[in-house]
Amino acid sequence: MTTLPREKRARLILNTDAKNEADDQFTIVHALLTPTFDFHGIIAAHFGAHRSQTSMLDSRAEIDKLLQLMELSGRIPVANGAATALPDETTPVPSPGAQMIIDQAMADDDRPLYVAFLGPLTDMASALLTEPRLNERNVICVWIGGGVWPVGGREFNLMNDIAAANVVMRSKIQVWQIPSTVYRMMAVSYAELQERCAGKGAIGDYLVEQLIDWNFRVHPGPIEHRSLGDTPALSVILNPNGGVSDWRPAPEFTSHMNYVHTGQNRPIKVYDTIDIRYILEDFYAKLSRFHRGLQELANYG
């Protein structure tokens, strides 16, 4: 495949709480295998202290493991994000990850910078609080998070930094939100993953094994499925019209994670549906091609 010209590639930073559950791993691999992405880096995100006191470092170790399994160690920039949530809505938590966002957003490049968040918005909020000029830059924050519109309620990614979500919603940067009603529909079965991913090299086997292991350890009772809920963060960049969305005034959030519709913030793009077939089949095809040695399809070379 001919290398895509610069203007046909989307600048991307992926911010991921990679060891939180078992679906970030699929999204990271998918992004690495996508030639449309001009991959500027991966940021390891925290996922609160509910499951680990070192959650950000756990995410970093998982990112490094995925790169190692794909024989990409040292070829993709990786930065640590904030280890904790913001202490309040005016105080950033500086980190190499937040600085990565600032550096790329302020770079002399006329293309939008997509920053896809698969967990809390801590590093985006910290970047905005540290460098307010980001509000005037061409940044698109794609966020997997937030509860059911229009009321809201408990949602894991939001729960891990409500203050950061409020900072981002009150900002001027463009936000595309993929709430829980959409991402939880990305269900796959064990049989599907065993047929489509297992046997596709070390990385394919690991993706399936770690997902089944997670379910076995964490979920009570019989279970044979998982939502690859972070994958729509890539889908909306690759195919912005592959779903139903509209522009709504950005909400804010209470401590109970309910939406507050002030009507005072600029509109954000909220997705109500996603083309599940498109994004899952895209991943399976790219993984198969990678396994067959068609590495020219991947964005890293």
C-alpha positions in Angstrom: 0.0 0.0 0.0 1.3 3.4 -0.9 2.1 5.6 2.0 -0.7 8.0 2.7 0.1 11.7 2.1 0.4 13.9 5.2 -3.0 15.6 4.7 -4.8 12.3 4.6 -3.5 11.2 8.0 -5.2 12.2 11.3 -2.9 13.4 14.1 -3.6 11.2 17.1 -2.7 10.9 20.7 -4.2 8.0 22.6 -4.8 8.4 26.4 -5.6 5.1 27.9 -6.2 3.5 31.4 -4.9 0.4 29.8 -4.9 -2.0 32.8 -8.2 -0.9 34.1 -10.2 -3.7 32.4 -9.7 -5.7 29.2 -10.9 -3.6 26.3 -8.3 -0.7 26.1 -5.9 -3.3 24.8 -7.9 -3.9 21.6 -8.2 -0.2 21.0 -4.5 0.4 21.4 -3.6 -2.4 19.0 -6.3 -1.2 16.5 -4.8 2.3 16.5 -1.3 1.0 16.0 -2.5 -1.0 12.9 -4.3 1.9 11.3 -2.4 3.7 8.5 -4.7 6.7 8.6 -3.3 7.7 12.0 -0.2 9.9 12.3 0.5 8.5 15.8 2.1 11.1 18.0 2.0 9.0 21.2 0.3 7.0 23.9 -0.3 8.4 27.4 -0.7 6.1 30.3 -3.7 7.2 32.4 -4.8 6.4 36.0 -8.0 4.7 36.8 -8.5 5.8 40.4 -7.5 3.9 43.5 -10.5 1.5 43.6 -8.5 -1.4 42.0 -4.9 -0.3 42.5 -2.8 2.3 44.3 -0.5 2.5 41.3 -3.1 2.5 38.5 -1.3 4.9 36.1 1.9 2.8 36.4 -0.1 -0.3 35.8 -1.4 1.2 32.6 2.1 2.1 31.5 3.3 -1.4 32.1 0.4 -2.8 30.0 1.1 -0.3 27.1 4.8 -1.4 27.2 3.7 -5.1 27.1 1.5 -4.6 24.1 4.3 -2.8 22.2 6.7 -5.5 23.1 4.3 -8.2 21.8 4.0 -6.3 18.5 7.7 -5.8 18.3 7.2 -2.0 18.4 9.1 -1.2 21.6 10.8 2.2 21.2 9.0 3.0 18.0 6.0 4.8 19.5 6.4 7.7 22.0 4.8 6.7 25.4 4.4 9.1 28.3 3.1 8.8 31.8 0.0 10.8 32.6 -1.2 12.0 36.0 -1.1 9.5 38.8 -4.2 11.0 40.4 -7.3 13.0 39.6 -7.3 16.8 39.8 -7.6 18.1 43.4 -10.1 20.7 42.2 -11.3 22.4 39.0 -8.5 25.0 39.0 -5.4 23.0 39.8 -3.6 20.9 37.1 -1.7 17.7 37.8 1.4 18.2 35.6 2.8 15.1 33.8 4.8 14.2 30.8 1.5 13.1 29.2 -0.2 16.5 29.7 3.0 18.1 28.3 2.8 15.8 25.2 -0.7 17.1 24.6 0.5 20.8 24.9 3.5 20.3 22.7 1.5 18.6 19.9 -1.4 21.0 20.2 0.9 24.1 20.0 2.9 22.6 17.1 2.9 24.3 13.7 0.6 21.9 11.9 -2.7 22.9 10.2 -4.3 19.5 10.8 -6.6 18.9 13.8 -5.0 17.1 16.8 -7.3 14.3 18.0 -6.7 13.3 21.6 -8.7 10.1 22.3 -9.5 9.5 26.0 -10.4 5.9 26.9 -10.6 6.8 30.6 -10.7 10.0 32.8 -10.1 13.4 31.3 -7.3 14.3 33.8 -4.5 14.9 31.3 -6.7 17.0 29.0 -7.9 19.2 31.8 -4.3 19.5 33.2 -3.1 20.6 29.7 -5.8 23.2 29.4 -5.2 24.6 32.9 -1.4 24.7 32.3 -1.6 26.2 28.8 -4.9 28.1 28.3 -3.9 28.9 24.7 -5.0 25.4 23.9 -8.6 26.8 23.9 -7.7 28.5 20.6 -6.0 25.6 19.0 -7.5 23.0 16.7 -7.9 20.2 19.2 -10.6 17.5 19.1 -11.0 15.7 22.4 -12.8 12.3 21.8 -14.0 11.0 25.1 -15.4 7.5 26.0 -17.3 8.5 29.1 -20.4 10.0 30.7 -23.8 8.4 31.5 -27.2 8.3 29.9 -28.3 11.6 28.3 -29.9 13.8 29.5 -29.9 12.8 33.1 -26.6 11.0 33.6 -25.5 9.0 36.7 -22.6 6.8 37.7 -20.1 6.1 35.0 -16.6 4.7 35.6 -14.5 7.1 33.5 -16.3 10.1 34.7 -16.2 8.9 38.3 -12.4 8.8 38.2 -12.2 12.6 37.7 -15.4 14.7 37.7 -13.4 17.9 38.2 -11.4 17.3 35.0 -14.6 16.6 33.0 -16.0 19.9 34.2 -12.8 21.7 33.1 -13.0 20.2 29.6 -16.7 20.8 29.2 -16.3 24.5 30.1 -13.3 24.9 27.7 -13.5 26.0 24.1 -11.9 22.9 22.5 -14.0 20.6 20.4 -15.3 17.6 22.3 -16.9 14.5 20.8 -18.6 12.4 23.6 -19.4 8.7 23.3 -21.5 8.0 26.4 -22.1 4.7 28.1 -25.3 4.0 26.1 -23.2 3.7 23.0 -19.9 2.1 24.2 -21.6 -0.7 26.1 -23.2 -1.9 22.9 -19.8 -3.0 21.5 -20.3 -6.6 22.7 -18.3 -9.5 21.4 -18.4 -13.1 22.4 -15.6 -15.5 23.4 -16.4 -17.6 20.3 -16.1 -14.6 18.1 -12.8 -13.5 19.6 -11.4 -17.1 19.5 -12.3 -17.3 15.8 -11.2 -13.9 14.7 -8.2 -13.0 17.0 -6.7 -16.1 18.6 -4.0 -17.7 16.4 -3.1 -14.3 15.0 0.3 -14.2 16.5 1.4 -13.4 20.1 -0.7 -10.2 20.2 -3.9 -11.8 19.0 -3.5 -14.6 21.5 -2.8 -12.2 24.3 -5.8 -10.0 23.6 -8.2 -13.0 23.9 -6.5 -14.6 26.9 -6.4 -11.4 28.9 -10.0 -10.6 28.2 -11.2 -14.1 29.3 -9.0 -14.0 32.3 -10.4 -10.6 33.4 -13.9 -11.9 33.2 -13.0 -15.0 35.1 -11.4 -13.1 37.9 -13.8 -10.2 38.2 -17.3 -11.1 37.1 -19.6 -13.4 39.2 -21.6 -16.1 37.5 -21.4 -17.4 34.0 -20.3 -14.9 31.3 -19.2 -15.3 27.7 -19.0 -11.8 26.4 -17.3 -8.4 26.8 -17.9 -4.9 25.5 -15.0 -3.5 23.5 -16.3 -0.2 24.6 -13.2 2.0 23.9 -13.1 1.1 20.2 -15.7 3.8 19.1 -13.0 6.4 20.0 -11.3 5.3 16.8 -14.4 4.7 14.8 -15.6 8.3 15.0 -12.3 9.6 13.7 -12.0 7.1 10.9 -15.7 7.4 10.0 -17.3 10.5 11.6 -20.7 9.8 9.9 -20.7 6.2 11.0 -23.2 6.8 13.7 -26.0 9.1 14.8 -24.9 12.2 16.6 -25.8 15.8 17.2 -24.4 19.0 18.7 -25.6 19.9 22.2 -24.5 22.6 24.6 -21.8 21.0 26.8 -23.1 19.9 30.1 -21.4 20.0 33.5 -21.5 17.3 36.1 -22.6 17.1 39.8 -20.7 15.1 42.4 -23.3 12.3 41.7 -22.4 12.4 38.0 -25.7 13.8 36.8 -25.7 16.2 33.9 -26.2 19.9 34.6 -27.5 21.6 31.4 -26.6 25.2 32.0 -26.8 26.2 28.3 -23.8 28.4 28.8 -21.1 26.2 27.3 -20.2 25.8 23.6 -21.8 22.8 21.8 -20.2 19.3 21.8 -20.8 16.4 19.5 -22.7 13.6 21.3 -23.0 10.2 19.6 -26.2 8.2 20.2 -25.3 5.2 18.0 -22.2 3.8 16.3 -21.6 1.5 13.3 -20.5 -1.5 15.3 -20.1 -3.8 12.2 -17.7 -1.3 10.6 -15.3 -0.8 13.4 -15.1 -4.4 14.6 -14.6 -5.8 11.1 -12.0 -3.2 10.5 -10.0 -4.4 13.5 -10.3 -8.1 12.7 -9.1 -7.4 9.1 -6.1 -5.3 10.2 -5.1 -7.9 12.8 -5.2 -10.7 10.2 -3.1 -8.7 7.7 -0.6 -7.8 10.4 -0.3 -11.5 11.3 0.3 -12.3 7.6 3.2 -9.9 7.6 1.6 -7.0 5.8 3.2 -4.5 8.1 3.2 -1.7 5.5 -0.4 -1.2 6.5 0.5 0.0 9.9 1.2 3.6 10.7 4.6 3.0 12.2 6.3 2.1 9.0 
